[in-house]
């Protein structure tokens, strides 16, 4: 499943934002396909995790919490094979003139701290272990990593997700040839995604789902469960030659 040596035990994965949404679907998919998994999140899962999955409660913006999550992964078999950076928050669609300067600064710092710095801290905490196992990193990006209108993203979220493209590409170059670094950038996915103010981004899912379908050529609406196998693919041997790549299961937004 990864570059681990012959005779090694189950591969071990650490997934941030693993209590709900895409992260939870990735946890379930990996656990059902031979991985030992550690889910790392600020909030407890609403539904029981699969048998054998460990949970670490913590904040991805805190270096010590990232280290604790890695320690739990290593405790399972002394190795780490996959890091999935997925935890993130939205900005609620805030545009430049919707906030005065101080409130815009506060919002932007919070979104960048979780969505960008959180990824960097996770990568820093896992990189040396993944180098030893010749493992992989897979990050969650978004259509907002490439588009700036029509998708509900505000200026802070668009800035953060565009920055994450640079994170993926830089890490792919920096950690080669031992660690492959890739990402999945779906279109809109109805999850429990929260905005920086704590509000539910998808509080009215039906009209949002219709809008997502209307925007892409395939009329597609991804679900976390449909996306999860892509993370496992990118970490597995069939993706052996891929690094710095971003899969875009967004219904074909690129052609628009």
C-alpha positions as a Python dict, from the first residue, in 0.01 Angstrom:
ca = {
    (1, 'X'): (0, 0, 0),
    (2, 'X'): (295, 228, 54),
    (3, 'X'): (670, 194, 17),
    (4, 'X'): (708, -14, 336),
    (5, 'X'): (945, -308, 326),
    (6, 'X'): (858, -673, 284),
    (7, 'X'): (723, -838, 593),
    (8, 'X'): (618, -515, 759),
    (9, 'X'): (287, -498, 948),
    (10, 'X'): (-20, -297, 868),
    (11, 'X'): (51, 53, 733),
    (12, 'X'): (-27, 331, 976),
    (13, 'X'): (-211, 651, 882),
    (14, 'X'): (-276, 976, 1068),
    (15, 'X'): (-578, 1178, 952),
    (16, 'X'): (-648, 1533, 1073),
    (17, 'X'): (-1007, 1646, 1088),
    (18, 'X'): (-1087, 1276, 1116),
    (19, 'X'): (-1403, 1303, 1328),
    (20, 'X'): (-1640, 1414, 1054),
    (21, 'X'): (-1686, 1497, 688),
    (22, 'X'): (-1420, 1401, 437),
    (23, 'X'): (-1173, 1319, 711),
    (24, 'X'): (-1410, 1072, 875),
    (25, 'X'): (-1480, 905, 540),
    (26, 'X'): (-1105, 872, 481),
    (27, 'X'): (-1061, 719, 827),
    (28, 'X'): (-1336, 465, 757),
    (29, 'X'): (-1199, 381, 412),
    (30, 'X'): (-842, 334, 529),
    (31, 'X'): (-947, 129, 831),
    (32, 'X'): (-1154, -94, 604),
    (33, 'X'): (-861, -149, 371),
    (34, 'X'): (-587, -268, 601),
    (35, 'X'): (-457, 51, 764),
    (36, 'X'): (-411, 114, 1133),
    (37, 'X'): (-554, 465, 1169),
    (38, 'X'): (-528, 754, 1413),
    (39, 'X'): (-800, 1020, 1379),
    (40, 'X'): (-698, 1365, 1506),
    (41, 'X'): (-964, 1633, 1561),
    (42, 'X'): (-1072, 1912, 1793),
    (43, 'X'): (-1413, 1751, 1851),
    (44, 'X'): (-1517, 1400, 1943),
    (45, 'X'): (-1675, 1194, 1663),
    (46, 'X'): (-2054, 1182, 1672),
    (47, 'X'): (-2059, 820, 1555),
    (48, 'X'): (-1828, 547, 1688),
    (49, 'X'): (-1505, 507, 1496),
    (50, 'X'): (-1427, 171, 1337),
    (51, 'X'): (-1282, -91, 1567),
    (52, 'X'): (-912, -38, 1624),
    (53, 'X'): (-908, 328, 1518),
    (54, 'X'): (-744, 553, 1778),
    (55, 'X'): (-867, 906, 1844),
    (56, 'X'): (-654, 1200, 1955),
    (57, 'X'): (-828, 1521, 2053),
    (58, 'X'): (-626, 1831, 1978),
    (59, 'X'): (-574, 2144, 1772),
    (60, 'X'): (-381, 2127, 1444),
    (61, 'X'): (-252, 2479, 1503),
    (62, 'X'): (-64, 2364, 1813),
    (63, 'X'): (275, 2197, 1745),
    (64, 'X'): (253, 1992, 2067),
    (65, 'X'): (-86, 1849, 1969),
    (66, 'X'): (48, 1741, 1631),
    (67, 'X'): (337, 1570, 1806),
    (68, 'X'): (95, 1391, 2040),
    (69, 'X'): (-102, 1259, 1745),
    (70, 'X'): (215, 1136, 1577),
    (71, 'X'): (325, 970, 1901),
    (72, 'X'): (-3, 781, 1913),
    (73, 'X'): (46, 664, 1556),
    (74, 'X'): (399, 547, 1631),
    (75, 'X'): (284, 369, 1945),
    (76, 'X'): (79, 134, 1730),
    (77, 'X'): (369, -21, 1537),
    (78, 'X'): (666, 213, 1557),
    (79, 'X'): (610, 360, 1212),
    (80, 'X'): (400, 602, 1010),
    (81, 'X'): (317, 548, 644),
    (82, 'X'): (55, 810, 555),
    (83, 'X'): (-32, 1160, 672),
    (84, 'X'): (-366, 1300, 555),
    (85, 'X'): (-386, 1675, 615),
    (86, 'X'): (-757, 1750, 604),
    (87, 'X'): (-866, 1968, 898),
    (88, 'X'): (-991, 2307, 786),
    (89, 'X'): (-1238, 2589, 838),
    (90, 'X'): (-1422, 2823, 602),
    (91, 'X'): (-1454, 3200, 612),
    (92, 'X'): (-1829, 3212, 555),
    (93, 'X'): (-1792, 3372, 212),
    (94, 'X'): (-1667, 3705, 349),
    (95, 'X'): (-1566, 3954, 79),
    (96, 'X'): (-1308, 4229, 119),
    (97, 'X'): (-1555, 4509, 204),
    (98, 'X'): (-1772, 4298, 434),
    (99, 'X'): (-1542, 4360, 732),
    (100, 'X'): (-1347, 4653, 865),
    (101, 'X'): (-972, 4618, 882),
    (102, 'X'): (-935, 4472, 1232),
    (103, 'X'): (-1212, 4215, 1186),
    (104, 'X'): (-1084, 4119, 842),
    (105, 'X'): (-737, 4067, 987),
    (106, 'X'): (-874, 3850, 1268),
    (107, 'X'): (-1077, 3635, 1028),
    (108, 'X'): (-794, 3592, 780),
    (109, 'X'): (-539, 3500, 1045),
    (110, 'X'): (-773, 3239, 1189),
    (111, 'X'): (-844, 3075, 851),
    (112, 'X'): (-479, 3078, 745),
    (113, 'X'): (-373, 2943, 1084),
    (114, 'X'): (-595, 2636, 1055),
    (115, 'X'): (-593, 2577, 679),
    (116, 'X'): (-229, 2652, 602),
    (117, 'X'): (-23, 2656, 922),
    (118, 'X'): (-209, 2347, 1043),
    (119, 'X'): (-99, 2161, 730),
    (120, 'X'): (259, 2275, 773),
    (121, 'X'): (272, 2168, 1137),
    (122, 'X'): (128, 1828, 1050),
    (123, 'X'): (382, 1789, 772),
    (124, 'X'): (664, 1891, 1004),
    (125, 'X'): (559, 1646, 1272),
    (126, 'X'): (534, 1354, 1027),
    (127, 'X'): (804, 1420, 765),
    (128, 'X'): (1095, 1239, 928),
    (129, 'X'): (884, 932, 1004),
    (130, 'X'): (743, 923, 651),
    (131, 'X'): (1094, 956, 511),
    (132, 'X'): (1195, 642, 699),
    (133, 'X'): (893, 448, 573),
    (134, 'X'): (900, 602, 222),
    (135, 'X'): (543, 704, 285),
    (136, 'X'): (303, 967, 153),
    (137, 'X'): (123, 1286, 241),
    (138, 'X'): (-220, 1361, 94),
    (139, 'X'): (-389, 1696, 157),
    (140, 'X'): (-745, 1816, 112),
    (141, 'X'): (-765, 2119, -115),
    (142, 'X'): (-1074, 2262, -284),
    (143, 'X'): (-1211, 2410, -604),
    (144, 'X'): (-1131, 2733, -417),
    (145, 'X'): (-764, 2644, -467),
    (146, 'X'): (-814, 2740, -833),
    (147, 'X'): (-1136, 2944, -861),
    (148, 'X'): (-1242, 3261, -685),
    (149, 'X'): (-1609, 3301, -775),
    (150, 'X'): (-1927, 3099, -785),
    (151, 'X'): (-1824, 2856, -512),
    (152, 'X'): (-1909, 3044, -194),
    (153, 'X'): (-1547, 3103, -97),
    (154, 'X'): (-1458, 3436, 56),
    (155, 'X'): (-1126, 3611, 26),
    (156, 'X'): (-962, 3446, 329),
    (157, 'X'): (-1064, 3092, 229),
    (158, 'X'): (-959, 3145, -133),
    (159, 'X'): (-625, 3282, -15),
    (160, 'X'): (-572, 2985, 217),
    (161, 'X'): (-662, 2721, -40),
    (162, 'X'): (-451, 2885, -310),
    (163, 'X'): (-164, 2884, -60),
    (164, 'X'): (-213, 2512, -6),
    (165, 'X'): (-129, 2450, -373),
    (166, 'X'): (211, 2599, -296),
    (167, 'X'): (239, 2386, 17),
    (168, 'X'): (179, 2067, -181),
    (169, 'X'): (423, 2157, -456),
    (170, 'X'): (695, 2276, -221),
    (171, 'X'): (669, 1969, 1),
    (172, 'X'): (669, 1740, -303),
    (173, 'X'): (1000, 1890, -415),
    (174, 'X'): (1147, 1922, -68),
    (175, 'X'): (1070, 1568, 49),
    (176, 'X'): (1150, 1383, -273),
    (177, 'X'): (1255, 1114, -341),
    (178, 'X'): (1150, 953, -14),
    (179, 'X'): (801, 1098, 43),
    (180, 'X'): (532, 1153, -219),
    (181, 'X'): (303, 1453, -160),
    (182, 'X'): (-29, 1493, -341),
    (183, 'X'): (-376, 1636, -286),
    (184, 'X'): (-746, 1599, -360),
    (185, 'X'): (-936, 1915, -456),
    (186, 'X'): (-1309, 1841, -478),
    (187, 'X'): (-1584, 2077, -575),
    (188, 'X'): (-1847, 2153, -313),
    (189, 'X'): (-1909, 1868, -69),
    (190, 'X'): (-2192, 1883, 183),
    (191, 'X'): (-2028, 1820, 521),
    (192, 'X'): (-2025, 1968, 872),
    (193, 'X'): (-1772, 2229, 760),
    (194, 'X'): (-1765, 2522, 997),
    (195, 'X'): (-1681, 2885, 936),
    (196, 'X'): (-1435, 3072, 1155),
    (197, 'X'): (-1725, 3221, 1352),
    (198, 'X'): (-1858, 2873, 1431),
    (199, 'X'): (-2152, 2884, 1190),
    (200, 'X'): (-2248, 2588, 971),
    (201, 'X'): (-2140, 2655, 611),
    (202, 'X'): (-2395, 2406, 476),
    (203, 'X'): (-2686, 2492, 706),
    (204, 'X'): (-2924, 2476, 407),
    (205, 'X'): (-2788, 2179, 213),
    (206, 'X'): (-3056, 2131, -55),
    (207, 'X'): (-3021, 2465, -237),
    (208, 'X'): (-2642, 2448, -199),
    (209, 'X'): (-2636, 2099, -350),
    (210, 'X'): (-2845, 2219, -644),
    (211, 'X'): (-2611, 2513, -694),
    (212, 'X'): (-2304, 2287, -690),
    (213, 'X'): (-2457, 2059, -954),
    (214, 'X'): (-2553, 2354, -1173),
    (215, 'X'): (-2199, 2492, -1177),
    (216, 'X'): (-2009, 2191, -1310),
    (217, 'X'): (-2044, 2032, -1656),
    (218, 'X'): (-2114, 1682, -1520),
    (219, 'X'): (-2379, 1800, -1278),
    (220, 'X'): (-2186, 1612, -1012),
    (221, 'X'): (-2211, 1634, -635),
    (222, 'X'): (-1933, 1450, -455),
    (223, 'X'): (-1983, 1286, -118),
    (224, 'X'): (-1711, 1219, 139),
    (225, 'X'): (-1752, 845, 83),
    (226, 'X'): (-1697, 878, -292),
    (227, 'X'): (-1387, 1091, -237),
    (228, 'X'): (-1220, 878, 29),
    (229, 'X'): (-1077, 608, -205),
    (230, 'X'): (-885, 880, -392),
    (231, 'X'): (-673, 941, -82),
    (232, 'X'): (-597, 571, -56),
    (233, 'X'): (-511, 559, -426),
    (234, 'X'): (-265, 848, -394),
    (235, 'X'): (-95, 673, -101),
    (236, 'X'): (-81, 337, -275),
    (237, 'X'): (149, 166, -525),
    (238, 'X'): (-66, 246, -829),
    (239, 'X'): (24, 614, -779),
    (240, 'X'): (396, 531, -761),
    (241, 'X'): (498, 803, -1009),
    (242, 'X'): (277, 1083, -877),
    (243, 'X'): (401, 1363, -657),
    (244, 'X'): (302, 1728, -651),
    (245, 'X'): (-25, 1629, -822),
    (246, 'X'): (-371, 1757, -733),
    (247, 'X'): (-669, 1542, -829),
    (248, 'X'): (-976, 1754, -909),
    (249, 'X'): (-1299, 1555, -871),
    (250, 'X'): (-1510, 1868, -924),
    (251, 'X'): (-1732, 1764, -1213),
    (252, 'X'): (-1516, 1929, -1475),
    (253, 'X'): (-1494, 2285, -1347),
    (254, 'X'): (-1160, 2315, -1523),
    (255, 'X'): (-1334, 2329, -1863),
    (256, 'X'): (-1534, 2632, -1754),
}
